[in-house]
Every structure is written in structure tokens, then in C-alpha cells.
Amino acid sequence: MMNDYITREEAEKIVEAKVKTVLSEMLGINNNDSPQYLPTSEAWKELGYKSRKQLINAIRSGDLREGKEYQDRSRKDSQKPIYYFNIKACLKRLNTPRERRS
């Protein structure tokens, strides 16, 4: 007859793995290499801007490019954009001298 019970050690490993998963989701930590996108309300602080308006001005001036450093996730029929920013890509672009940006 098969034993339907798991050992204490196996149970602890399962619980530890689950806790790590839940905590990483709560803290926004990605264990994979997928880019982290933040909404404008959080991204401006992460990128070192003094306000949301400065971040929006970086889009308008062409410092940040749609599809590369940010995404517009608003509905097609919406008048107001909803921007999400790839923090790593933004930092890389903003830390590159303007004359070297393509």
C-alpha cells in the first residue's frame, strides 16, 4: 500500500517555495527576465523625476520611445493615454548621452 503522507522536510520545502512566490509577487520582484512595467504614478519616482509632468515631457520630447521604453495601454477609443514604463529600458536610454541615442 502506498504512503499518502509527505515528510516534514518535504512539507517545509513546499511551504518555503510558496512563501517565496507570494512574497516576490507582493514586492513586485520578478524571478524571470521579463521587463518590469510601472504606471506613470510610480515610474516618475523610480526614474528620478520631480513630478509626473516631467516624465510626460520626456515622452513628448522624444527622450523615451513608445514600444521601447514605454507603452500606452489605453483603449483605442480613449482620449487619455495610460502609460506604463519599462524601468530598465528607461534608465538605459536616459543614461546614454543624447548624441549616442538612435
C-alpha positions in Angstrom: 0.0 0.0 0.0 1.3 3.5 -0.9 2.1 6.0 1.7 -0.2 9.1 1.2 1.8 11.3 3.6 4.7 13.5 3.0 7.6 14.0 5.3 8.1 17.1 7.4 11.1 18.1 5.3 9.1 17.8 2.1 6.3 19.9 3.6 8.7 22.6 4.7 10.2 22.8 1.2 6.7 23.2 -0.3 5.8 25.9 2.1 9.1 27.7 1.6 8.7 27.7 -2.2 5.1 29.0 -1.9 6.1 31.8 0.6 8.9 32.9 -1.8 6.4 33.0 -4.7 3.8 35.0 -2.8 6.4 37.5 -1.4 8.0 38.1 -4.7 4.6 38.8 -6.2 3.7 41.2 -3.4 7.0 43.0 -3.6 7.0 43.1 -7.4 10.2 41.1 -7.8 10.4 39.2 -11.0 12.4 35.9 -10.9 12.5 35.9 -14.6 13.9 38.3 -17.1 10.6 39.8 -18.2 10.7 43.6 -18.0 9.1 45.4 -15.1 6.5 48.0 -16.2 5.2 50.6 -13.8 2.4 53.1 -14.3 3.2 56.8 -14.5 2.1 57.3 -10.9 5.0 55.1 -9.7 7.5 55.4 -12.6 8.4 59.1 -12.2 9.8 58.4 -8.7 11.8 55.3 -9.8 13.3 57.3 -12.7 14.3 60.2 -10.6 11.9 62.9 -12.0 10.5 65.6 -9.7 6.9 65.1 -11.0 4.7 63.1 -13.3 4.7 66.1 -15.6 8.4 65.9 -16.2 8.1 62.2 -17.1 5.3 63.1 -19.6 7.6 65.8 -21.0 10.3 63.2 -21.6 7.8 61.3 -23.9 6.8 64.5 -25.7 10.5 65.5 -26.3 11.3 62.1 -27.7 13.7 61.1 -24.9 11.5 58.0 -24.4 10.1 55.9 -27.2 6.8 54.1 -27.4 7.1 50.4 -27.7 10.7 50.5 -26.4 10.8 52.4 -23.1 7.0 52.8 -22.5 3.6 51.5 -23.6 0.3 53.2 -24.0 -2.2 50.8 -22.5 -5.3 52.9 -23.0 -8.2 51.7 -25.1 -8.1 52.6 -28.8 -11.1 54.9 -28.4 -9.8 56.6 -25.3 -8.7 60.3 -25.4 -6.5 59.9 -22.3 -3.3 57.8 -22.5 -2.4 55.3 -19.8 1.4 55.0 -19.8 3.4 52.1 -18.4 7.2 52.4 -18.3 9.9 49.7 -18.6 12.1 50.9 -15.9 15.3 49.1 -17.0 14.9 50.3 -20.6 14.2 53.9 -19.5 17.2 54.0 -17.3 19.4 52.6 -20.0 18.1 55.2 -22.5 18.3 58.1 -20.1 21.8 57.2 -19.1 23.0 57.2 -22.7 24.3 60.5 -24.0 21.8 62.2 -26.4 24.3 62.1 -29.3 24.6 58.3 -29.0 20.9 57.6 -28.9 19.4 56.2 -32.1 
